[in-house]
Amino acid sequence: MVPERAPFPATRLRRLRQHAWLRDLVQEHRLHPSELIWPVFLCEGQKQRIDIPSMPGVQRYSVDVAVVEIARAHQLGIQAIALFPQVPDNLKTPDGAEAFRKDNLVCTATRAIKQNVPGVGIICDVALDPYTDHGQDGLVVDGEVHNDRSVEALQRQSLNQARAGADILAPSDMMDGRIAAIRDALDTESFEKVVLLSYAAKYASSFYGPFRDAIGSTSNLKGDKRSYQMNPGNSNVALHEVALDLQEGADMVMVKPAMPYMDIIGDIKRTFKVPTLAYQVSGEYAMLKFAAIAGALTWDEVMLESLLGLKRAGSDAIFTYAARDIASLLSKA
């Protein structure tokens, strides 16, 4: 309840809005580049910069170029990046075996970034969809995504990424029990310092399309992911998912997508008071970007406003493809 205040004209809320310095003085929420996580798409080869048509301004990078771009982002104040590979079709298999190879694209990039940009945190996604020929996040058995066999595979993938030097592992697969299994596997091999960021509330959203274009899984995906990703019409189950993942050993939790699920972000933060992250997904980025290209919106202004909204909702940090744009903007403020 809002405390009772003196009525107008003794109380004039516009008093605190009359000067820019005064508005800044009483601003409740702010963005800082260190709260932005930049998702980076990787591709094979050398000196590669490949535009992603459904995400204007976003590119896939070969590892050598990614290292240079990540160093530039780090200079802007971005402290963490997240890696996502475009795996060539000839390396995709039903069991996603490429995810377990120590010299795969993500592991190679992780080692290169650690060597050349030592101050940046590296987040590796734990899910099989970039590596499977069916595009599912787990293993398919008799036409269904098999939970427990998928979890075993995710343990192997997690250990592979931890050995490469990942600071944070982010299971985005939504299999039941995977946080406990991954934590156990990591601790058994003395990776107890590796942080687990659980995609605890990941919805079966229609906003993921451009991301699937970026990693090259759009044409591979057979069926949908509704048997493991959450129903967009549900909210209470998000709290249940978060509670279970925290009990299993998650250090941080994620809500994905972000803007359509700001209520979920707020509910989680108020209920659990743990580090709560949001992923402003590819479709959210694309709709704002295309609107700006069409002249309907002003890019910097609407992106900044959208991110501030996520902070206001309760996000401690935000995955956004606009991380570099906003970090650059904030540095000039």
ZAMARGU-4260 file (C-alpha; in steps of 0.2 Angstrom, whole numbers, plus 5000, padded with zeros to 4 digits):
<rodrens>
0) 5000/5000/5000 | 5006/5017/4996 | 5008/5028/5011 | 4996/5042/5013 | 5002/5059/5008
5) 4996/5076/5009 | 4984/5080/4995 | 4986/5092/4980 | 4992/5106/4980 | 5004/5102/4995
10) 5009/5087/4986 | 5015/5089/4968 | 5023/5074/4960 | 5029/5085/4946 | 5041/5094/4957
15) 5053/5080/4956 | 5052/5080/4937 | 5056/5098/4932 | 5075/5097/4930 | 5085/5083/4921
20) 5097/5083/4936 | 5083/5081/4948 | 5075/5067/4938 | 5092/5058/4938 | 5094/5061/4957
25) 5078/5051/4961 | 5078/5038/4947 | 5075/5021/4956 | 5083/5009/4943 | 5098/5011/4932
30) 5107/5000/4919 | 5126/4997/4919 | 5136/4988/4906 | 5141/4975/4919 | 5123/4970/4920
35) 5122/4966/4901 | 5127/4949/4894 | 5131/4948/4876 | 5126/4932/4867 | 5139/4928/4853
40) 5136/4916/4839 | 5150/4906/4833 | 5154/4898/4816 | 5168/4887/4808 | 5182/4895/4798
45) 5193/4910/4799 | 5190/4928/4797 | 5171/4925/4796 | 5158/4938/4799 | 5141/4932/4793
50) 5125/4942/4794 | 5110/4935/4801 | 5095/4942/4790 | 5082/4939/4804 | 5092/4948/4816
55) 5099/4964/4808 | 5115/4970/4816 | 5119/4953/4823 | 5133/4941/4815 | 5140/4924/4817
60) 5159/4925/4820 | 5173/4913/4817 | 5183/4910/4833 | 5197/4922/4828 | 5185/4936/4825
65) 5175/4932/4840 | 5190/4935/4851 | 5193/4952/4844 | 5174/4957/4845 | 5173/4951/4863
70) 5188/4961/4868 | 5180/4976/4861 | 5164/4972/4871 | 5174/4970/4887 | 5182/4987/4884
75) 5164/4994/4884 | 5161/4987/4901 | 5153/4971/4897 | 5159/4958/4909 | 5151/4942/4903
80) 5147/4934/4886 | 5137/4918/4881 | 5142/4907/4867 | 5131/4898/4854 | 5137/4888/4840
85) 5131/4885/4822 | 5136/4867/4820 | 5138/4861/4802 | 5125/4849/4797 | 5137/4835/4793
90) 5142/4836/4812 | 5124/4834/4818 | 5119/4817/4824 | 5104/4809/4833 | 5115/4808/4849
95) 5122/4825/4848 | 5140/4818/4849 | 5148/4834/4844 | 5143/4842/4860 | 5155/4830/4869
100) 5170/4833/4858 | 5184/4842/4867 | 5189/4853/4852 | 5171/4857/4846 | 5167/4875/4842
105) 5162/4881/4859 | 5176/4873/4868 | 5189/4880/4855 | 5181/4897/4857 | 5181/4896/4876
110) 5200/4892/4877 | 5204/4906/4864 | 5194/4919/4874 | 5202/4913/4891 | 5219/4916/4883
115) 5216/4932/4874 | 5202/4941/4885 | 5206/4934/4902 | 5195/4946/4912 | 5178/4941/4903
120) 5166/4928/4910 | 5161/4914/4899 | 5144/4907/4899 | 5141/4890/4890 | 5124/4884/4885
125) 5120/4867/4890 | 5108/4859/4878 | 5109/4847/4863 | 5099/4857/4850 | 5113/4864/4841
130) 5121/4847/4839 | 5106/4835/4835 | 5100/4832/4818 | 5082/4832/4825 | 5084/4849/4833
135) 5078/4844/4850 | 5087/4849/4866 | 5088/4831/4872 | 5089/4813/4865 | 5074/4806/4856
140) 5069/4788/4860 | 5054/4780/4852 | 5048/4797/4845 | 5049/4806/4862 | 5062/4817/4870
145) 5069/4805/4884 | 5072/4814/4900 | 5084/4803/4910 | 5095/4799/4895 | 5095/4817/4890
150) 5101/4821/4907 | 5116/4809/4906 | 5121/4817/4889 | 5119/4834/4897 | 5131/4829/4911
155) 5144/4824/4898 | 5142/4841/4889 | 5144/4850/4905 | 5160/4842/4910 | 5167/4845/4892
160) 5163/4863/4893 | 5170/4865/4911 | 5186/4857/4906 | 5187/4870/4892 | 5186/4883/4905
165) 5168/4889/4906 | 5165/4900/4921 | 5146/4898/4921 | 5136/4883/4913 | 5118/4887/4908
170) 5107/4872/4906 | 5093/4878/4894 | 5086/4861/4890 | 5072/4860/4904 | 5074/4842/4908
175) 5068/4837/4925 | 5083/4834/4937 | 5097/4840/4926 | 5103/4853/4939 | 5106/4840/4952
180) 5114/4828/4940 | 5126/4842/4932 | 5130/4848/4950 | 5135/4831/4955 | 5145/4828/4940
185) 5155/4844/4941 | 5158/4842/4960 | 5164/4824/4957 | 5177/4830/4945 | 5182/4845/4956
190) 5173/4858/4946 | 5164/4864/4962 | 5168/4883/4957 | 5159/4882/4941 | 5142/4892/4943
195) 5126/4885/4937 | 5114/4897/4929 | 5098/4887/4927 | 5085/4892/4913 | 5072/4888/4926
200) 5058/4896/4918 | 5060/4894/4899 | 5043/4895/4890 | 5038/4886/4874 | 5039/4903/4865
205) 5036/4909/4847 | 5049/4922/4850 | 5064/4910/4847 | 5063/4910/4828 | 5078/4921/4824
210) 5089/4912/4836 | 5086/4895/4828 | 5090/4904/4811 | 5107/4910/4819 | 5112/4892/4825
215) 5105/4884/4810 | 5092/4873/4818 | 5076/4879/4810 | 5076/4867/4796 | 5082/4852/4808
220) 5068/4854/4821 | 5056/4840/4820 | 5041/4843/4830 | 5040/4856/4844 | 5047/4858/4862
225) 5031/4859/4872 | 5034/4842/4881 | 5048/4851/4891 | 5047/4869/4889 | 5034/4878/4899
230) 5016/4883/4893 | 5015/4902/4891 | 4998/4902/4900 | 5006/4896/4916 | 5014/4906/4930
235) 5013/4896/4946 | 5023/4881/4938 | 5037/4894/4935 | 5039/4896/4954 | 5039/4877/4956
240) 5053/4875/4943 | 5063/4888/4951 | 5061/4880/4969 | 5066/4863/4962 | 5082/4870/4953
245) 5087/4880/4969 | 5085/4864/4979 | 5096/4855/4966 | 5110/4867/4967 | 5107/4881/4955
250) 5116/4897/4959 | 5106/4908/4948 | 5090/4907/4938 | 5084/4913/4921 | 5067/4918/4914
255) 5066/4917/4895 | 5059/4926/4885 | 5059/4942/4895 | 5047/4956/4890 | 5031/4945/4888
260) 5036/4937/4905 | 5040/4952/4916 | 5027/4946/4929 | 5036/4930/4930 | 5053/4939/4933
265) 5045/4949/4947 | 5036/4934/4955 | 5053/4924/4956 | 5063/4939/4963 | 5050/4943/4976
270) 5048/4925/4981 | 5066/4918/4981 | 5077/4934/4982 | 5091/4925/4972 | 5100/4931/4957
275) 5087/4932/4944 | 5092/4935/4925 | 5081/4938/4910 | 5085/4933/4892 | 5079/4946/4880
280) 5077/4934/4866 | 5080/4935/4847 | 5062/4939/4843 | 5061/4953/4855 | 5077/4960/4848
285) 5071/4958/4830 | 5054/4966/4832 | 5062/4982/4840 | 5076/4982/4827 | 5064/4980/4812
290) 5053/4993/4819 | 5067/5005/4821 | 5073/5001/4803 | 5056/5005/4797 | 5056/5022/4806
295) 5042/5018/4818 | 5054/5018/4833 | 5070/5025/4839 | 5082/5011/4842 | 5093/5017/4856
300) 5078/5024/4865 | 5066/5009/4864 | 5080/4997/4868 | 5086/5006/4883 | 5068/5008/4889
305) 5065/4989/4887 | 5080/4985/4897 | 5076/4997/4911 | 5059/4988/4911 | 5067/4972/4914
310) 5078/4979/4928 | 5062/4987/4936 | 5053/4970/4935 | 5067/4962/4946 | 5081/4956/4934
315) 5099/4957/4941 | 5107/4955/4923 | 5100/4953/4906 | 5105/4943/4891 | 5103/4955/4876
320) 5109/4955/4858 | 5110/4974/4860 | 5123/4973/4874 | 5136/4982/4864 | 5125/4996/4858
325) 5118/4999/4875 | 5135/4998/4884 | 5142/5011/4871 | 5126/5022/4874 | 5129/5021/4893
330) 5147/5026/4892 | 5142/5042/4883 | 5129/5046/4896
</rodrens>
